[in-house]
Structures are given as C-alpha cells and as structure tokens.
Amino acid sequence: TMKFNIMGFNQEALVNKYNNLNGNDLIVLRTMVDILPRMTRTIEVEGKEFKQLTYELLLEDVPFITQSVSTLKKVVQKFVDSNLIERYILNKGGKFTYFRTTENLEELLYKEEVELVKEVKKRENKGEKIEVLEGQVTVEEVIKINGECLNIHDDRRV
C-alpha cells in the first residue's frame, strides 16, 4: 500500500497533480513551508501577505540538496510554476524576494494535520483551553510542539 504522508504532504495529491516534483524538491518545499512563518519582513500585495526570504538563507537550511543558489532558484521556480508558492520581487535599492504559500499548497498538506490545526484554531478563537493527550498538554503547547509541520499561512480563512 502507498504511504500517504511524505514530509507532511499528501503523496496521492503529489502523484496526481505534482509528479514534476522529486524527493529533493519536497525537502526544499517542506523547508520553505516551515521557514516562511518565522520570517519577519512582510509586504502586502493586492491584499496578500508575502514574507521576505533570501535564497542564501534557504540554501543554509538545505546544504544536502544543493550548495548552489542557481540550482535552488530552479527548484523554487518549479513551485512557482506549479502554483504552490507565489513569489514577489521588490526592486527598491536592490532586489528583494518575497514568498507566500498558496491555497494549492494547503491542499497538498497531509489532511490530518490541516484538520487538527483548524480545530485547534477554532477552539482557540472561542477562548477555550482544550486538554489534549491525557490531560497534560494545553492547546498552545500542542501548537508549539507541532507548529513546524502544522503551518497554515492565513488565519483569516481558518
């Protein structure tokens, strides 16, 4: 039987829609999904929030995949072409690259993770504290523990 969850992505969706991506691409995509929420420089374009991320910083996180910025740019271009990541380039005293994850990428996230996040956020918004995992862990702690792989980029749609 097929393994459904690969690095937090739904393998069935990968096979059906994104078979142009390989395992190394997925490692880079997972890294971007995890790193973007931590980036603090943001820009709003047509009501969408983009976060600044340099290829050099991304490269530091994936030396096993490549040590070349130009190779990394080609990988990221695949995500842009597949509409998993949107890129915005700001030319203002230099070139600054900003990214955001798309709705297509959210659909690619392994569903159990997405549903868990939505449920936790829904209850958090109501001001509830839910006891999870044998009553010891509060919702806030669960999010911090799993936050890396439970990212949903836009709170307003949840």
Buried (B, 14 or more C-beta within 10 A) or exposed (E): EEEEBBBBBBBEBBEEBBEEBEEBBBBBBBBBBBBBEEBEEEBEEEEEEBBBBEBEEBBEBBEEBBEEEEBBBEBBEBBBEBEBBBBBEBEEEEEBBBBBBBEBBBEBBBEEBBEBBBEBBEEBEEEEEEEBEEEEBEBEEBBEEBEBBBBBBEEEEB
